């Protein structure tokens, strides 16, 4: 039997969390739309997650009106979190970590074989990912094989920042329109806790911020349930979170400031204050835009990077 896809595993784990905290033993599960929201997926995916819960004996039926909670979920009912990252996500993470950790410069070269080894993926999967990602103009294929990183200019940065603002402001407006009972607020609380844990250690652990930064913004963009927004955010993450054109000498200060901006946004959402959440998000995006523009100008003037 083939293994269930990653989206099914994620949805099943989210649904298990939902019934564990939001459904009384013996009670009927809510509507499919509510379950799909809890799964952060479509109704079709939510139904596949319900099949998993039924097979585990957590619920007693699959038809509408038949789905009742028989017992609380246990650890064995969940899929291993290590299985929840898709091949494409592993490749993307490996490429971003390679650029970020090695401080690679424009013109730096890498091979499909190297990236496949680091991501634990096939070279075919890596090639497909790189061809798709290359449409943004930040990497290019070499004539005789291999790939290289490309620089970007002020116009590129401005256009990217403009599009980012459209999506992320829309995401804030959407989450602030959800009822306080929506399961998305549990994820919000988890993100607040992760930011609060890192905040007092940011001076020595500032290198831990880029993955958290990506998680924060990916969470917001995911709420839009918009395939174009999700695809666009791959390039946003690469430029704003990992790209080599950042001035590494300002990294600790920049990351510490951004972390506090994240917390201000998250706390305003949790407090059900849409106006403050939107104001804080716009301030955060303006800070990110200004920092990016300064970094591009600094490199363009030939000033040394720390």
N, C-alpha and C positions, 0 to 999 in steps of 0.2 A: 504494500500500500504506500502511495506517495505521501510525503510529509506535508502537513497543512502549510499554506503560505504564511508569510510573516504577518500580514495584515490580519489574518484570522487569529493568530496567537496573541497579538496585541489587543484585539477586540475582546477576546475571551478573558484575558487578564483584567482588562478594565471592567468588563461586565461582572466578573467575580467580585471585584472591589465594590462595585455598585450595590449588588444584592447583599453583600456582607454588612454594609453600613446603612442602606436605605430601604430594605425590605424586611418586614416582620416575618418570623417563621410561620409557615402555613398560609401566608398571605399571597394573593395573586400578584404577579409582576405587572408593572405599568405597561403602557402602550408601546408598540414597536418603535414609534418615533422617539419616545423618551429613552428607550433602550439604545437606539442608534446614537442619540446624543451622548449617552453615557459611554458608549464605545468609541466615540469620536470617529464614526464611520457611517456607511450607508445602511439602509435597512437590510439589504441583501447580506452584508457582512455581519450585521447584528444577528440575523437568523442563523448564520453558520456558527456564531459564538454560542447561541442558545442550544444548538445541537451538542456542542461540547459540554455545556453545563448539564444537559440531560443525560449524556453518556456517563458523566461522573456521578450522577445521582444527586446533584445539587437541586435540580428542579424535577417535577414529576410529569410534565407534559410539554408539548411543543405548539399545540394549537392555541388560538386566541381564547382566553378564558380558562385554559387548562394549565397554564404555566404558573405553578405555585412553588414557593421555596420550601424544600424538604429539610435542608440542613444548612448550617453555615459552611462556607468554603474553607478548605484546609490547604496546607502548603502543597500537597501533592496534586491538587486540582489545577495549579498554575503551570504555565509554560516557563521554562528556564529563561531568565532575562537575557542570557547570552545568545539565545536563538532569535531574539527580536530585532536584530539589526540585519537589514537586507544586504545582499551583495553590493548593490549600488551605494548604499550608505557606508559600507566598509571601505570601498574604493575612495569615495569622497573624503572620508575621515583620514585615510592614509595619505592622500595627496595634500590635504590641508595641513596635517601635522608635519609632513615633510617640508613644506614651504615655511611654516611657522618656526619649527624647532631648529632648522638648519639655516634660517635667515637667508634663503636663496634670493638671488638678485635677478633682475631682468636679463634674459639671455641664458640663464641656468638651464641645463638640459637633464632630462631623465628618460628612462625607457619603460616600456610597457611591462617588461619582465620584472624590473625592480619594483614597480608599483603593485603588480600582481602578487609578488612574494610578500610584501608588507601587508597587503589587504587580505591575504588568504583567498584570493579569487583567481579565476582563469584569465589568461591574457586576452581571450576573446571578449570577456565581460569588461575588462579594463579598456580595451580598444573602443568598444561601443560607448562606454561612459565618456572617454576623452573626446571622441568625435562629437558627441552631443554637447559637451561642455565648451568645446573650441568655438562654438558659434558666438560666444560672448567676446571673443578676441583677446582673452587673457592667456591662452596657450595656443601654440600652433605646431603643426606637424612638420618635422624637418624633411627636406627632399629625399634624403637617403636613409630615413628611418629615425625613430626616436621623436621626442617632443621637447619644446623649449617654452619657458615662461616669457610673456610679453609685458611691457610696461603699458600704463594707460595715462591719459592726460586729464587736464582740468575739465574739459567738456564731458568726457566719459563720467568722471566723478559727479559732476553736477546733475547729469541726466539720471544717474543711478540714485542719487539722493532724492531727487524729485519723485521718482517712482516709488521709492521706499516709503516716503511720507504718505502717499496716497493709500497704500496697502495698510500701513500700521495704524494710521488714524482711523481707517475704516474698522480695523480689528478692535480698537479700543471702544469705538461706538457700539460695535456688536456685543462685546462681552458685557458692557454696562447696561445693555437692554435685556440681559438674561435674568430670570428670577433668582433670588438668593438661594433657592433650593437646587439649582442646576448643579450637576456633578462636576462641572468645570471648576467650581470654586474649591473643590478638594485639591485639584492640581494647582490652583492659585496658592493655596496655603502651603503646599509642598515647595513651590518655588520661593516663596517668602522665607521659609525655613532654611533653604539652601543658601540664599543670599545672606541671611543673618549669620549663618555659620561661617561663611567665608569672610565677611566684613572685618572682624577684628584681626584676621590673619593676612589681610591683603598685602601688607608691606613685604612679607616673605613668600606669599603664595599667589602673587599676582599672575603667574603663569597658568593658574587654574581657572582664571576668569573667562578666556575665550570660549571654552566649551559651554560654560554656564550662560554666557552672552548669547550664544547660538540657541541654546535650549529655551531661553526666555523669549527671544524673538520668533523662533519656530513655533512655540506654543501659541503665541498671538496670531501668527499668520495661519496656523492650522484651524483656528476658529472660523475663518472665512469659508472653509470648505471649498476653496477655489483652486483648481489645478494650475491655473496660470500664476497665481500668487505663490503657490508652493514651488513651482519650477523657477520662477524669478528669484526666490530667496536663496537658491544655491549660489548665485553670483553675488548677492548682497553679503552672504556669510563669508565668501572667499575674500571679498574686498575689504569689508569693514572689520572682520574678525581676525583674519589670518594673513592678509597680503603683505608681501615683502616691502611695499613702499611706505609702511609705517615707520616712524622714527622710534627705534627701540629704546632710545635714551629716555623717552617720556612714558614708557609703557606702564610702570607702576602707578604713576600719578594718574594717567589717563584711565586705566582700568579701575582704580579705586573710586574715581569720580563717577564713572559710568555705573558702577555697582550701586552707589547711593542713588543715582537717578532711577535705576531699575526699581529699587525698594520704594521710592516715592511713588512711582507709577502703580506698582502692585498694591501698596497699602491704600492708595486712593480708590482703586477698583474694589478692594475688599471692604472699604468703608462705604461703598455705594455712592461715590461722589464723582459722577461722570465729568463734570466741568474741571475738577482738579486733575483727574486722570488724563484728560485730553491736554490740559495745559502742561502737565509734567511730561507727557509723551512728546509734545511739540518741542519743548525745551531740550529733551534728550536727543531728538533727531537733529536739532540745530547744532548742538554740541558736537555730535558725530560728524555732521557735514563740515563744520569749521575745522575740526581736527584733520579730516581727510584732505580738505583743500590745502591746509598748511603743509601737510606731509608731501603732497604732490609738488607744491611750489618749491619746497626745500630741496627735494631731489632734483627737480628741474634746474635749479640754480647751481647744482653740483656740490652742495654742501655735504660734508661727511656725515654718515649715519652712525649713531652710537652702537 
